[in-house]
Structures are given as C-alpha cells and as structure tokens.
Amino acid sequence: MADLSYLDAVILGVVEGLTEYLPVSSTGHLTITEQLLGLKVDDLAVTAYTAVIQLGAIAATLLYFFRDIVRFAVAWFRGLGNVEARKDPDYGLAWAVVIGSIPVGVVGFLGRHAIESTLRSLWVVAGALLLWSVVIVIAERIHTRLEARGVLRGEHDVRPMDGLVIGLMQCFSLIPGVSRSGATISAGIARGLDRVTATRLSFFLAIPALTAAGLFQAVQEKDGLLTLGLGPVIVGLVVAFVVAYASIAWLLRFVASNSLIPFVWYRVVLGVVLIALLVAGVINAT
C-alpha cells in the first residue's frame, strides 16, 4: 500500500466533500480516486479512512442544520411523554429519521465484511453507477406524475412510513456506486415528497448512518489508520468539512428548481468510462 501523503489527504477530502451529498456516490468516487493515487482500495486501513473522513461531511451537516436538529429533537422528546405534542409535524419527521436509520445500521453491520472487501471493486462501482441511474430515472418519472396531480407533500407531511421506506432504500447505498443520497432522494421523491423535502430528509438520515459507520471503522481499524498518519487523517476531515458545507448549500438551491436527471447523465458517462478503462487495463479493479 502506498503511503497517504498530505496531498492525497486533500484530494480525498475534496472528493468526499463534493460527492457525499450529491447523488453520484462518494464511496465510488473515493474508490476511483484511491486507485488513481496508487492506494490499495481493498486495504482495511484505506477502507477505514474512506469511512472516517465522512465524519467531516457529517460535521458540516450538523452545523448547517443545527437549529433544525435541535427543533426535531425537542419535538421528539416532548411527544414521547405528551399525546398532544405528538400533533407537532416535527414529531413525525423525527420518528421518520429514527425509523429510517435502523435498516442501514443492521444491514451495514451484518454485511460489513463484504462491504470492506468484496464490494470494494471498481467493477462493482461501474455497474452500480449505471444500474442505479435507471432507478433515479424511474423515481423522477413517478415524481413528475405526482407533481402534475398536485399531490406532492412537504416537510410537515413527512410520515414515519416515509422514513421506513427511504431507510430500506438507503441500504442499497452500502454498494459503492449506488450513492446514499441517490438512494434516499430518489425514494423520497417517488413517495411524493417535494425535492427539497426529500433532499433535507436525506441529509438528516445521513447523520446517524455515516456517524455510526465512521466511528465504528475508526475504532476497529485504529491501528491501520495510524499507519496512514494522524496528520493526513485530520487534513482529510477538515477539507471534507469545508467542501461538504458548500456542497449542501448548493444542492438545496439546485433541487429547488431542477430534477436529478443531470446527475444521471454524469453517472452514466462515468460508469461507461470506468468500464472502458478497466477493460483496457489502464486501471485495476482493486
């Protein structure tokens, strides 16, 4: 395995921050970037680093949505002990986040060995980029029909069942190339949530999922991370935080008046190029 330099850390931090919340797969892009940097993508230390720098993006999410998170938490705790307080729409949204976070935690833990090894292949990334693009297109078509009927729902209409369905779809994001945000946002818009609401819910669901994954990997692979160097790890976290914060603000503005189709075109082109490079032997799958 090549050493992780500070330049590598900056590059990976930028890639993580840019792609974590866009429906293009941050893990897929990190895997591609690590391969191009000469890192062994299925090495446990590199896998752990990929998960840990996601904490930088999570910190950006916590800061950006701090007031919302506090509001939802207060509504949830009030609703647990007060029937009248359960009428607060924030109580239902909080439950959607809680319920939606459980499936990916269970599947991620049970399938962690495959996620850390077998699935860390650029063939998997390329296939997932292409196949999940079809899912996004289908979700967009369903959303368009619902919008034409005038039945889209906003944040005050989010239900626990939305959280469960979107949470189940989030499990597919454990496959590199699918994209966690691509899975959750497409599930949200297919269920009739407006694009901004689906995107914000995707952000909220990311907090427990990515925090748990990052901390678990940091503890489990702490020795491997230290071989990469504490300095590069910190640099990657900081860069991911700054870039992710800007990415969150941009995506919320984008989805307010645009569909996800531009991302689909990007995914398809990237997937085809990646397959071509693999077939030509320019890059290795792992």
C-alpha positions as CSV (number, residue, x, y, z in Angstrom):
1,M,0.0,0.0,0.0
2,A,1.3,3.5,-0.9
3,D,1.7,6.0,1.9
4,L,-1.0,8.6,2.3
5,S,0.5,12.0,1.7
6,Y,-0.9,15.3,2.7
7,L,-1.7,16.0,-1.0
8,D,-3.6,12.6,-1.1
9,A,-5.5,13.6,2.0
10,V,-6.5,17.0,0.5
11,I,-7.6,15.4,-2.8
12,L,-9.7,12.7,-1.0
13,G,-11.2,15.3,1.3
14,V,-12.3,17.4,-1.6
15,V,-13.8,14.3,-3.4
16,E,-15.6,13.3,-0.2
17,G,-17.0,16.8,0.5
18,L,-18.1,17.3,-3.1
19,T,-19.7,13.9,-3.6
20,E,-21.1,12.8,-0.2
21,Y,-24.4,14.6,-0.7
22,L,-24.7,14.6,-4.5
23,P,-26.4,11.5,-6.0
24,V,-23.2,10.3,-7.6
25,S,-21.7,8.0,-4.9
26,S,-19.0,9.4,-2.7
27,T,-17.7,5.9,-1.9
28,G,-17.5,5.1,-5.6
29,H,-15.6,8.4,-6.3
30,L,-13.3,7.8,-3.4
31,T,-12.6,4.3,-4.6
32,I,-11.7,5.5,-8.1
33,T,-9.6,8.3,-6.7
34,E,-7.7,6.0,-4.3
35,Q,-7.0,3.7,-7.2
36,L,-5.6,6.6,-9.3
37,L,-3.5,7.7,-6.3
38,G,-1.9,4.3,-6.1
39,L,-3.6,3.2,-2.9
40,K,-4.9,-0.3,-2.5
41,V,-8.6,0.2,-2.3
42,D,-9.4,-3.0,-0.5
43,D,-6.8,-2.4,2.2
44,L,-8.6,-2.2,5.5
45,A,-6.8,1.0,6.5
46,V,-7.8,2.7,3.3
47,T,-11.3,1.4,3.7
48,A,-11.4,2.8,7.3
49,Y,-10.0,6.2,6.1
50,T,-12.8,6.3,3.5
51,A,-15.4,5.9,6.2
52,V,-13.7,8.2,8.8
53,I,-13.3,11.3,6.6
54,Q,-17.1,11.1,6.1
55,L,-17.2,12.4,9.7
56,G,-16.0,15.7,8.2
57,A,-19.1,15.8,6.0
58,I,-21.3,14.9,8.9
59,A,-19.9,17.7,11.0
60,A,-20.8,20.1,8.1
61,T,-24.4,18.7,8.2
62,L,-24.7,19.1,11.9
63,L,-23.5,22.7,11.7
64,Y,-25.7,23.6,8.7
65,F,-28.9,22.1,10.1
66,F,-28.1,22.6,13.8
67,R,-31.3,24.6,14.5
68,D,-33.5,22.1,12.7
69,I,-31.9,19.2,14.5
70,V,-32.5,20.8,17.9
71,R,-36.1,21.5,16.9
72,F,-36.7,17.9,15.8
73,A,-35.1,16.5,19.0
74,V,-37.2,18.7,21.2
75,A,-40.4,17.8,19.4
76,W,-39.5,14.1,19.6
77,F,-38.8,14.1,23.4
78,R,-41.9,16.1,24.1
79,G,-44.0,13.8,22.0
80,L,-42.8,10.7,23.9
81,G,-44.4,11.9,27.1
82,N,-47.2,14.1,25.8
83,V,-50.0,12.9,23.5
84,E,-50.9,16.5,22.5
85,A,-47.3,17.2,21.5
86,R,-47.4,14.3,19.0
87,K,-49.5,16.5,16.7
88,D,-46.4,18.6,16.0
89,P,-45.3,17.7,12.4
90,D,-41.7,17.8,13.7
91,Y,-42.5,14.8,15.9
92,G,-43.5,12.7,12.9
93,L,-40.4,13.8,10.9
94,A,-38.2,12.9,13.9
95,W,-39.7,9.4,14.0
96,A,-39.1,9.1,10.3
97,V,-35.4,9.8,10.8
98,V,-35.2,7.4,13.8
99,I,-37.0,4.5,12.0
100,G,-35.2,5.2,8.7
101,S,-31.8,4.9,10.4
102,I,-32.3,1.4,11.7
103,P,-32.2,-0.7,8.4
104,V,-28.9,0.5,7.2
105,G,-27.4,0.1,10.6
106,V,-28.5,-3.6,10.7
107,V,-27.6,-4.4,7.1
108,G,-24.3,-2.5,7.3
109,F,-23.2,-4.3,10.4
110,L,-24.2,-7.8,9.2
111,G,-22.7,-7.2,5.8
112,R,-19.6,-5.3,6.9
113,H,-17.1,-7.9,5.7
114,A,-18.4,-7.9,2.2
115,I,-18.6,-4.1,2.2
116,E,-15.0,-3.8,3.3
117,S,-13.6,-6.3,0.8
118,T,-15.7,-7.9,-2.0
119,L,-17.7,-4.8,-2.9
120,R,-14.5,-2.6,-3.0
121,S,-14.1,-3.3,-6.7
122,L,-14.3,-0.7,-9.5
123,W,-16.4,-3.3,-11.5
124,V,-19.0,-3.0,-8.7
125,V,-18.8,0.8,-8.8
126,A,-19.2,0.9,-12.5
127,G,-22.2,-1.4,-12.5
128,A,-23.9,0.4,-9.6
129,L,-23.4,3.8,-11.3
130,L,-25.2,2.6,-14.4
131,L,-27.9,0.4,-12.8
132,W,-29.0,2.9,-10.1
133,S,-29.2,5.6,-12.7
134,V,-32.3,3.6,-14.0
135,V,-33.8,3.8,-10.6
136,I,-33.3,7.5,-10.4
137,V,-35.0,8.0,-13.8
138,I,-38.0,5.9,-12.7
139,A,-38.3,7.9,-9.5
140,E,-38.2,11.1,-11.4
141,R,-41.0,9.9,-13.7
142,I,-43.1,8.9,-10.8
143,H,-42.4,12.3,-9.2
144,T,-43.4,14.2,-12.3
145,R,-46.8,12.4,-12.5
146,L,-47.5,13.1,-8.8
147,E,-46.5,16.7,-9.3
148,A,-48.9,17.0,-12.2
149,R,-51.7,15.7,-10.0
150,G,-50.8,18.3,-7.3
151,V,-50.3,15.7,-4.6
152,L,-46.7,16.4,-3.5
153,R,-46.0,16.6,0.2
154,G,-43.8,19.0,2.1
155,E,-41.8,18.6,5.3
156,H,-44.8,19.0,7.6
157,D,-46.3,16.0,5.9
158,V,-43.4,13.5,6.4
159,R,-44.6,10.3,8.0
160,P,-42.8,7.5,9.8
161,M,-43.6,5.2,6.9
162,D,-41.6,7.5,4.6
163,G,-38.7,7.1,6.9
164,L,-39.0,3.3,6.8
165,V,-39.3,3.0,3.0
166,I,-36.4,5.5,2.5
167,G,-34.4,3.8,5.2
168,L,-34.8,0.5,3.4
169,M,-33.7,2.0,0.1
170,Q,-30.7,3.6,1.9
171,C,-29.4,0.0,2.5
172,F,-28.6,-0.2,-1.3
173,S,-26.1,2.7,-0.8
174,L,-23.8,0.2,1.0
175,I,-22.9,-0.9,-2.5
176,P,-20.2,1.5,-3.8
177,G,-21.5,3.4,-6.8
178,V,-25.2,3.5,-5.8
179,S,-24.9,6.7,-3.7
180,R,-26.6,7.1,-0.4
181,S,-28.2,10.4,-1.4
182,G,-29.1,9.0,-4.7
183,A,-30.9,6.1,-3.0
184,T,-32.7,8.3,-0.4
185,I,-33.6,11.3,-2.5
186,S,-35.0,9.1,-5.3
187,A,-37.0,7.1,-2.8
188,G,-38.3,10.3,-1.2
189,I,-39.5,11.9,-4.5
190,A,-41.0,8.6,-5.6
191,R,-43.1,8.6,-2.4
192,G,-44.4,12.1,-3.3
193,L,-42.2,14.3,-1.2
194,D,-41.2,17.5,-3.0
195,R,-37.5,17.6,-4.0
196,V,-36.3,20.0,-1.2
197,T,-38.1,17.9,1.5
198,A,-36.7,14.7,0.1
199,T,-33.2,16.2,0.0
200,R,-33.4,17.6,3.5
201,L,-34.6,14.3,4.8
202,S,-31.7,12.6,3.0
203,F,-29.3,14.9,4.9
204,F,-31.0,14.1,8.3
205,L,-30.8,10.3,7.6
206,A,-27.1,10.7,6.8
207,I,-26.2,11.9,10.3
208,P,-26.8,8.6,12.2
209,A,-25.8,6.3,9.3
210,L,-22.5,7.9,8.5
211,T,-21.6,8.8,12.0
212,A,-22.0,5.2,13.1
213,A,-20.0,3.9,10.1
214,G,-17.2,6.4,10.6
215,L,-16.8,5.8,14.4
216,F,-17.1,2.0,14.0
217,Q,-14.4,1.9,11.4
218,A,-12.2,4.4,13.3
219,V,-12.3,2.1,16.4
220,Q,-12.0,-1.2,14.5
221,E,-9.1,0.0,12.3
222,K,-7.4,2.5,14.6
223,D,-4.0,0.7,14.1
224,G,-4.4,0.8,10.3
225,L,-5.4,4.5,10.4
226,L,-2.3,5.3,12.4
227,T,-0.1,3.7,9.7
228,L,-1.6,6.2,7.3
229,G,-0.6,9.1,9.7
230,L,-2.7,11.1,12.0
231,G,-1.9,14.3,10.2
232,P,-3.4,13.2,6.8
233,V,-6.5,11.9,8.6
234,I,-7.1,15.3,10.2
235,V,-6.4,17.2,7.0
236,G,-8.9,15.0,5.2
237,L,-11.6,15.6,7.8
238,V,-11.1,19.3,7.7
239,V,-11.1,19.6,3.9
240,A,-14.2,17.3,3.7
241,F,-16.0,19.5,6.3
242,V,-15.4,22.8,4.4
243,V,-16.2,21.4,0.9
244,A,-19.3,19.5,2.2
245,Y,-20.7,22.6,3.8
246,A,-20.6,24.4,0.5
247,S,-22.0,21.3,-1.3
248,I,-25.0,21.1,1.0
249,A,-25.9,24.8,0.3
250,W,-25.5,24.3,-3.4
251,L,-27.6,21.1,-3.7
252,L,-30.5,22.6,-1.8
253,R,-30.6,25.5,-4.2
254,F,-30.2,23.2,-7.2
255,V,-33.0,20.8,-6.3
256,A,-35.5,23.6,-5.6
257,S,-35.8,24.1,-9.4
258,N,-34.1,21.2,-11.1
259,S,-34.5,17.4,-11.4
260,L,-31.8,14.8,-10.7
261,I,-31.5,13.9,-14.4
262,P,-28.2,15.9,-14.9
263,F,-26.7,13.7,-12.3
264,V,-27.9,10.6,-14.2
265,W,-26.1,11.7,-17.3
266,Y,-22.9,12.2,-15.3
267,R,-23.3,8.8,-13.6
268,V,-23.8,7.0,-17.0
269,V,-20.8,8.7,-18.6
270,L,-18.6,8.0,-15.6
271,G,-19.7,4.3,-15.5
272,V,-19.0,3.8,-19.2
273,V,-15.6,5.5,-19.0
274,L,-14.8,3.4,-15.9
275,I,-15.7,0.1,-17.7
276,A,-13.6,1.2,-20.7
277,L,-10.6,1.9,-18.5
278,L,-11.0,-1.4,-16.7
279,V,-11.3,-3.4,-20.0
280,A,-8.3,-1.6,-21.4
281,G,-6.3,-2.4,-18.3
282,V,-5.5,1.2,-17.7
283,I,-6.6,0.8,-14.1
284,N,-7.1,-2.2,-11.8
285,A,-10.4,-3.2,-10.2
286,T,-8.9,-3.3,-6.7
